[in-house]
Amino acid sequence: MNQLRTFLIFAWLMVATILWMEWNREKTAPPATTATAQPAAEVVPPDGLPVPSAPTSAPDAAVPAAVPPAGISADSGQAAPQLSATPLAAPRITLSNDVLRLVLDGGNVRRAELLHYRVSRDPDAALVKLFDDTPKNFYLAQSGWSSAQGAPTHQSGFVAEQAATEQALADGAKDVSASFLWTGANGVTIRRSYTLSRGDYALKVRDDVVNRGTAAWSGHVYRQLSRVPHDIKRSMFNPETFAFSGAAWYTTDEKYDKRGYDAFLDDDKLDQIEASNVAGGWVALLQHYFFAGWIPQADQKANYALAHSSTLYGISATGPQFTVAPGTQVSTEAKLWIGPKQPEKLEAQAPGFGLTLDYGIFTFLAKPIHWLLAQLHKLTHNWGWAIMLLVLLIKLALYPLSAAQYKSMAAMRKLQPRMQQLKERYGEDKQKFQMAMMELYKKEKVNPAGGCLPVLIQMPVFLALYWVLIESVELRQAPWMLWIQDLTSRDPYFILPVINMAVMWFTQRLTPMVGVDPIQQKMFQFMPLVFGVMFAFFPAGLVLYWVTNGTLGMIQQLWMIRRYGDKSAPVAKA
């Protein structure tokens, strides 16, 4: 197999791989909702999904021991004084730090705006909104309790403890909090505190259960995400089309798993995700660039489940059974991530949380590429120049291999007149012609397959970079220069794809074509056009990578021809 045939195989393989990935992403799209599917009042229940069922068997261990609440002696036998805080009428509370603005009502995070991200590059564009309680974009984080003795749910029970409806992070402060209270008829109270720290996308949620009654109280805490999958304008021009949307979860035993919204409906055991009685895990609903995820207290076991109702999809984590004796209290905490897929921050939240930045089968390559790009960005302060420097570094690393490739190609150009003579001598006898060529290669110590390895190495790097550009929020709306103002979107004027076509065409002119089957020659001639059309739909950053790689390769090939080739040899005509 000659070098040209090898290149063609790998090129078409790359095209097929990318088309397969795009088709596969199309299959995982959220199911479309029809306007006639449900009456307007039934499209979204006002409070989302119902309260998750309590586990049939309580998770063992990992339940904190009940302790006397402050100011109460465990063995005094005296009734506790009433809490001094007077619950208010349950207004919604706006809680904000320097990166998030949330709207809370005790059992739900009803709205969440990301203060550093906008829906477009327009400085006046709306902020990215992750949680939203409007019917069309319904998406809530919910938490409450399930108990036969009475408990607050995400639907009702909690009331605000502060009069101010706005709680903002003060200058110089490290965090800001809002609290809600439920008071039961049996003397049990549950105080819920929401806390945001400066620069943190993780909302801390703490529940303190205090039993001031005369009988033991038992209940389960649950935390869930409930949403209507948002409509995606699916097209080759929209990178969101190819991003995963659906539920994901992690356990220390089974590790990371996920399920697209379409699989919610296809699976007969909807509520079973083989994650019961687990500790140290998390649950999440993923989308392009941003997501929300519950991280229960690591030492408290929980059961994970999926849910679907009407147009709503959800995932929940139901904690262990807490039994609170009279005169004692227990506490449980969780973190709710509401923000971008920033790898350095995700890894610090919980084991496996960084896997929500999903690069698919190319994760093993995409992660180091992303890290290297980030380091180059620190030098250039521009992601476009960082991509070009990445190409240069890869070229330098592969120089010994590519030098051997271009040396072989230069030697083959030198042999071109003799190969033409062999072709004329043997005519249509292809077998004798191939044998004669092999003998000539052996005599002149030319390896026609010398360029296979560089091409083989470059393609997985190229495909891994494709997913880095698709998934990395740091590159979202990142400009390069002039007409390229978003490296994750296509070139608006198709200039880079045209430049790539020109580079590929000129590179063809430097490639020996003698002895190549006419059909293969035709395929080779169409390659610039095929790649040009394909790259017209690709992120501009990916095309910039390929154009830079092709240009450097062309320059290197010209230099190697001058050094090793026959300067008098004519350029091969395609």
C-alpha positions, -999 to 999 in steps of 0.1 A, spaced: 0 0 0 15 33 -11 15 65 10 -13 81 -9 -36 52 -4 -29 53 33 -37 90 35 -70 84 17 -80 57 40 -73 77 71 -89 108 57 -121 91 48 -120 73 82 -119 107 99 -148 119 79 -168 88 87 -159 91 124 -171 126 127 -203 119 108 -209 89 131 -204 111 162 -228 137 149 -254 111 141 -250 96 175 -254 130 192 -286 134 171 -299 102 186 -294 115 222 -315 146 216 -342 153 241 -376 141 228 -395 169 211 -426 181 228 -457 187 207 -481 216 211 -510 193 214 -495 168 238 -510 182 270 -534 209 280 -516 241 291 -525 235 328 -509 200 327 -477 208 308 -458 216 340 -471 208 375 -467 240 395 -443 224 419 -425 200 396 -421 163 403 -438 148 433 -420 140 466 -398 109 460 -409 78 478 -390 68 509 -366 39 505 -381 5 512 -350 -3 533 -333 25 551 -296 30 541 -276 15 570 -250 33 591 -239 68 581 -267 84 601 -254 110 625 -262 104 662 -288 127 676 -274 152 701 -291 176 725 -298 210 709 -281 240 723 -295 251 756 -313 218 764 -300 191 787 -306 156 773 -317 142 806 -335 172 821 -370 161 811 -380 197 808 -398 212 779 -376 233 756 -383 270 752 -397 282 719 -373 295 693 -370 332 694 -371 337 656 -406 344 643 -413 329 609 -425 352 583 -451 348 556 -429 329 531 -417 354 506 -392 344 480 -356 354 490 -330 365 465 -296 353 475 -265 364 456 -228 364 457 -204 377 430 -211 349 405 -247 337 412 -281 353 418 -307 328 432 -343 330 440 -353 307 469 -386 298 486 -373 273 512 -379 241 493 -368 252 458 -341 271 440 -366 286 416 -342 308 395 -305 309 390 -286 335 370 -249 332 362 -236 367 365 -204 362 344 -221 346 314 -245 360 289 -265 343 262 -245 361 235 -215 384 231 -237 414 232 -228 432 265 -265 440 269 -276 404 263 -295 385 290 -276 366 316 -275 328 313 -303 314 334 -299 279 346 -330 275 369 -363 290 358 -398 285 371 -416 296 339 -436 267 322 -416 267 290 -382 266 306 -391 249 339 -360 237 358 -358 236 396 -336 222 423 -358 209 450 -353 195 485 -376 185 514 -385 158 538 -407 127 538 -422 115 571 -454 99 583 -454 122 613 -454 154 592 -425 172 574 -418 201 551 -416 192 514 -404 212 484 -441 220 478 -449 236 512 -439 240 548 -408 262 549 -412 299 557 -386 326 557 -369 337 589 -357 371 578 -377 401 567 -354 412 539 -362 396 506 -327 404 492 -296 389 507 -265 400 488 -228 394 496 -214 424 513 -181 440 504 -153 422 522 -176 393 534 -167 357 527 -203 344 524 -240 353 526 -269 332 539 -307 329 540 -327 306 563 -361 291 564 -380 273 592 -406 246 594 -425 240 627 -444 208 632 -474 202 655 -454 176 674 -427 200 686 -402 192 657 -386 220 638 -364 219 607 -343 250 600 -328 251 564 -299 274 557 -287 283 523 -251 297 520 -231 311 491 -194 319 494 -175 344 474 -166 332 439 -183 298 445 -209 282 423 -216 256 450 -247 265 472 -244 249 507 -277 236 520 -279 226 557 -309 212 575 -310 211 613 -337 189 628 -346 197 664 -371 176 684 -386 196 713 -415 173 716 -423 142 737 -421 115 710 -394 104 686 -396 117 650 -384 99 619 -380 111 583 -360 110 551 -344 140 534 -346 141 496 -329 163 470 -339 163 433 -336 181 400 -367 186 379 -369 201 345 -385 203 311 -357 196 285 -350 229 267 -355 231 230 -324 230 210 -322 245 175 -305 215 161 -283 221 131 -247 216 120 -240 252 129 -250 249 165 -224 233 188 -251 226 214 -266 201 190 -238 176 197 -235 181 235 -250 155 259 -282 164 276 -297 142 303 -291 127 338 -257 117 352 -247 102 385 -217 88 403 -211 62 429 -178 50 444 -186 14 433 -201 19 398 -184 52 390 -198 75 364 -229 68 344 -254 88 324 -287 86 306 -301 108 278 -336 121 280 -347 97 253 -336 67 275 -358 78 303 -387 67 281 -371 36 267 -361 20 300 -388 -2 315 -373 3 350 -374 41 350 -368 46 387 -338 22 389 -303 33 381 -285 6 402 -275 32 428 -290 24 461 -276 27 496 -245 46 484 -223 72 499 -198 97 485 -217 101 452 -238 128 434 -266 133 409 -269 159 381 -287 170 350 -263 180 323 -265 203 293 -241 222 271 -215 242 291 -235 245 323 -253 221 347 -267 216 381 -259 187 405 -267 177 441 -237 164 462 -251 148 494 -231 147 525 -203 122 518 -207 101 549 -245 98 546 -259 71 523 -286 77 498 -307 61 471 -306 75 436 -336 73 412 -349 88 379 -384 101 374 -406 112 345 -440 129 346 -457 145 316 -430 167 301 -408 167 333 -377 147 338 -358 144 370 -332 127 392 -332 124 430 -311 114 459 -331 102 490 -311 101 522 -311 78 551 -338 76 578 -331 100 606 -347 92 639 -346 121 663 -354 113 700 -371 140 722 -346 166 733 -321 159 705 -312 171 671 -295 159 639 -281 178 609 -275 169 572 -257 190 546 -254 190 508 -239 211 481 -258 222 450 -236 230 420 -251 257 398 -226 268 372 -202 262 343 -182 231 336 -149 244 349 -126 214 354 -103 229 380 -134 238 402 -154 206 395 -126 182 406 -125 199 440 -162 194 447 -165 156 449 -149 124 434 -158 120 398 -175 154 396 -151 165 368 -165 138 346 -195 160 339 -172 177 314 -178 148 290 -154 144 261 -167 109 252 -143 83 241 -115 108 236 -114 119 272 -79 105 277 -66 128 250 -89 158 255 -81 164 291 -43 169 285 -51 189 254 -74 212 274 -47 216 301 -21 225 275 -44 249 258 -51 266 291 -14 270 297 -8 285 263 -37 308 268 -20 322 299 9 332 276 -12 346 247 -44 357 264 -61 346 232 -75 311 225 -70 314 188 -33 320 191 -32 292 218 -46 268 192 -20 278 167 8 273 193 -6 239 201 -2 229 165 33 242 165 42 221 196 26 190 182 46 196 149 78 199 169 70 167 189 63 148 157 92 163 137 113 131 135 83 112 122 71 139 98 107 145 86 109 108 77 75 111 59 86 141 38 120 127 31 102 96 17 79 118 -3 108 138 -17 126 106 -26 95 93 -44 93 126 -64 129 119 -74 118 84 -86 88 97 -104 103 96 -140 115 60 -134 80 50 -120 65 65 -152 88 44 -173 77 13 -154 41 21 -160 47 26 -197 67 -7 -199 41 -29 -182 10 -12 -195 -22 -28 -181 -3 -56 -163 -9 -42 -128 6 -71 -110 40 -69 -127 39 -31 -124 34 -34 -86 62 -59 -83 85 -37 -103 77 -7 -81 83 -27 -49 117 -37 -63 125 -1 -71 115 10 -36 137 -17 -21 167 -8 -43 164 29 -36 156 24 2 123 43 -1 95 34 23 61 44 7 43 39 40 67 63 58 40 89 64 14 66 80 23 71 116 22 109 117 -13 108 101 -24 81 125 -13 102 155 -27 135 143 -63 122 137 -71 113 174 -56 146 185 -78 164 159 -109 145 171 -101 152 208 -96 189 200 -131 188 184 -146 178 217 -125 203 237 -139 231 215 -174 217 218 -174 212 256 -150 237 271 -169 267 286 -137 287 286 -138 288 248 -175 297 247 -178 330 227 -140 333 227 -127 355 198 -96 351 178 -93 382 156 -110 401 128 -140 381 115 -136 352 140 -154 363 171 -164 329 184 -140 299 180 -167 274 190 -190 285 162 -185 281 124 -166 306 104 -194 331 94 -178 339 60 -162 305 53 -128 321 49 -109 294 69 -125 265 50 -115 281 17 -80 287 29 -79 250 39 -90 240 5 -62 260 -11 -36 245 12 -48 210 6 -48 216 -32 -13 229 -33 -1 201 -11 -16 177 -36 6 193 -63 36 183 -43 25 147 -39 37 120 -64 8 105 -83 26 80 -106 13 44 -102 -18 54 -83 -50 38 -95 -71 63 -115 -101 59 -92 -79 68 -62 -65 98 -81 -101 110 -86 -108 105 -49 -76 124 -40 -86 153 -63 -119 157 -45 -105 156 -10 -100 194 -7 -136 200 -18 -149 173 7 -129 188 36 -139 223 26 -176 215 27 -172 195 59 -152 222 77 -178 248 67 -199 233 95 -171 228 120 -162 252 149 -138 279 136 -112 269 162 -110 234 148 -106 247 112 -80 271 125 -61 241 139 -63 222 106 -53 252 85 -23 259 107 -13 222 107 -17 220 69 2 252 62 31 241 85 31 207 68 32 223 34 61 245 43 80 215 58 73 195 27 86 222 4 118 225 25 123 187 25 118 186 -13 145 212 -17 168 193 5 163 157 -6 143 159 -38 153 163 -75 149 201 -80 145 195 -117 116 171 -113 83 185 -124 55 190 -100 30 162 -102 -2 170 -119 -33 158 -102 
